[in-house]
Amino acid sequence: MSNTFKTAVLLGALTGLLVVFGKFFGGQQGMVIAFAFALLMNFGAYWFSDRIILAMYGAKEVSEAQAPDLVAMVRGLAQRARLPMPRVYVIPTASPNAFATGRNPQHAAVAVTEGILRLMDREELEGVLAHELAHVRNRDTLISTIAATLAGVIMMLANMARWAAFFGGSRDEEDRGGVLGLVVMAVLAPIAAFLIQMAISRAREYLADATAAQITKKPGALASALLRLQQASHHVPLEANPATAHLFIVNPLSGRSFLSLFSTHPPTEERVARLRAMRG
């Protein structure tokens, strides 16, 4: 399934979900308002979702004067991957991780945490950055970023349903299900958010790993980086929104046993094994 088709499906799913919520809370008039809001959200998700995600984590854009080694490394890798130079951001957190975002290679951004800059050696950091640029080259960033935005909206709707159920449900309980209907929505909405995240196939991570190895010619360096990141994420967890967990190179929720059951990432051990097989 192409990423363009997945994007259309996700935007359509958001529209349908918002219209259902609108009808539940406001009948026909609510449906019209919700549909208008959905169109606005679709527009915003396509054009501004990358900025929303970067702002969510307090990412700051850096210039070559501010981070000469980092920016030069990204530029060199982008040239080897035959990509336009992306914007480079640093996230002020000690937890080591990284992600890429942007609707296309011409509007891409790569974000790394302060923690990963301190943890990785040069070859490992190159492997991580090449992995993120691989997502840009493979056109994964648009679908991933939109999915994060939509999952966040769905979680917001679930919270609204919980509060409405707590305060007694809708005014017309016979027509729209009352408190029971709100409780069902509050339960189903997070499940829908999870399914949206799982729409970002785990196979895309394997592909990005393989593409990164082709760019750097050093699959062993990325394998080493993944192992170090996996271990460090347990000791210094990232305060990440579950709706955005799939964006990162390793699952930032891996240190939380319950949430790790719903990981959008393939097992690190399997990723490392595949990379080591490439090295062999």
Number of C-alpha atoms within 10 A of each C-alpha: 6 9 16 12 10 16 17 12 14 19 20 14 16 22 20 16 17 24 23 18 20 20 18 21 22 18 16 13 12 18 20 15 15 23 21 15 16 21 16 12 21 22 13 15 22 18 14 17 25 26 15 15 19 21 12 12 17 14 19 15 16 16 14 11 8 10 14 11 12 21 20 13 15 21 18 13 22 21 12 13 19 11 17 15 20 22 20 22 24 23 22 14 19 16 24 26 28 26 24 30 31 28 23 15 20 13 14 23 25 22 25 27 21 17 20 24 17 12 18 19 12 14 17 22 22 24 28 27 26 28 28 30 32 29 26 29 20 16 19 26 27 26 24 29 26 28 31 26 22 24 27 18 18 24 20 15 19 24 17 16 25 19 15 18 20 12 10 13 21 20 12 13 14 8 10 18 15 19 20 14 17 26 19 15 21 23 15 14 21 20 16 16 22 20 15 23 25 16 16 20 15 15 11 16 23 19 15 22 27 20 22 27 23 16 22 19 13 19 27 21 23 28 25 17 22 22 15 16 27 21 12 18 20 15 11 16 19 20 11 14 14 20 21 22 22 25 26 19 23 25 27 30 23 21 18 12 9 10 13 14 10 15 21 22 24 16 13 16 13 11 20 21 13 17 23 17 11 15 14 8
